Every structure is written in structure tokens, then in C-alpha cells.
Amino acid sequence: ARGIGWRQLAVVDGKGGTAAYHGARITSVHSDHAGVGCITIGNILANTGVTRAMVESFCADPELHIAERLVRAMEQGTLRAENRNDNSGKRGQHPARARRP
């Protein structure tokens, strides 16, 4: 496929299995991390721990609504990028979140 070397792809199958692909031409910091029935993938990252922090947060409380789990994962990824991640997955750790009504 044209441009495949610049592409990234992550999939989750119907049984929760995961796979990731990072094209050979991607030279920025990139990573993926899989959890139970989920996967994160990214490039142009501050560090490779960002995707791990996101999965850990997403999986921390599976009883939460999916939207809340996604927001928490993004917050923890941002905190990890800023080296302020406490890996708790708890709400309210990110300064931007504190300002939300």
C-alpha cells in the first residue's frame, strides 16, 4: 500500500486480542501498549510510557462509563508526557480537569 511506511494501526478483535503496526518510516518516539481488550498507540510522543499510562488508567476501573475511562486515559497520558503521572488513574489529577465545571 502506498505510504504504508508512514502509517500506524492498532486493532482489537472480537475476543479482545490486540495487534499494532508502526511503519518503518516513523522516526519520532512511538509506542503501543495493550491491556485487557484495549490498546493505545501513538507517535510524536514525549516518551514511550505515555501509551502504557493510558492503558493502565483505562483498565483501572472497568465499571466506569466508557467515556469517563477514555477521558481518564487521555489525562494520564498527558500527565505521563509531562512526567507528572501518578499511575493511579484517579480523576482530577490533571490541572485542566480541575478547571472543568
N, C-alpha and C positions, 0 to 999 in steps of 0.2 A: 504494500500500500504506500502511496506517495506520502512522504513526510513522516512515516512511522517512527523514525529515529527521534523525533521531537515530541512524541506522544507519551501519555501516561494513561493507564487504565486499571481500574480496580473493579472486581465483581464479587458478589456473594451469591452462591447458588441456593436452591430451594432447601437444602439440608444444612445450610449455614457455613458451608465450606467457602474459603476465600482464595483469591489469587490476585496478584498485582504485576504490572508490567511497567518498566521505566525504559524509554527509548535510549539507545546508545549515545545519542547526540545531546542528551540533557547533561549539562556540565555544572549546573548550580547544585546546592545542597538539596537533596531529595531523599525521601524515605516513605515507607509504608509500615503499618503496624496492624495486625489482625487481632480481633477479640472474638468472643462468642457471638457468631452471627453478624459481625460487623468488621469493617476495615476502613482505615484512613489512608490517604495518600496525599502527598504534596511535593511541590518543588519551589525553589527560591525561598527556602526556609531559613530561619535563623540558626537552627540546629536540628539534628535528626531526632531529638527527643520530643519534638512538637507532636508528631503523629502518635507516639506512644502515650503521651499525656492525654491526648484527645480520646483515645480508645479507653484508657483507664477510667476517665471521667464518665464516658458514655456508659460503660458497663457497671459503674459503681452502684447504681440504684435502678435496676430494671423495671421496678414498679412505677416509676415516674412516667408521665406522658412523653411520647417520643419528641415532641417539640422542646420540652424542658431539657431532656437528655442531650439533644443536639446543641442547644444554647450553652449548656454547661461544658460540653466538649469543646466548642469554639473558644469559650472563655479560658479554659485550662490550656488549650493550645497557645493562645495569646500570652498567657502568663508564663508558660514554659519558654516561649520565644524571648520573653523579657527577663528570663531567669528568676521569676518570682513564683513559680509553681509550687504549691504545697502538696500536690497529688491527692488531695482529699476528695476532689470532685464536688465539694460543697458549694452551694450558692453564695453569691455575694463576695467572692474573693477578688473580683476584678473591679478597679475603680469606676469604669464606665457603667458597670452593672449597678453600682451603688447610687448612681445619679438617676436611674430609671424610675419613673413613678410606680 
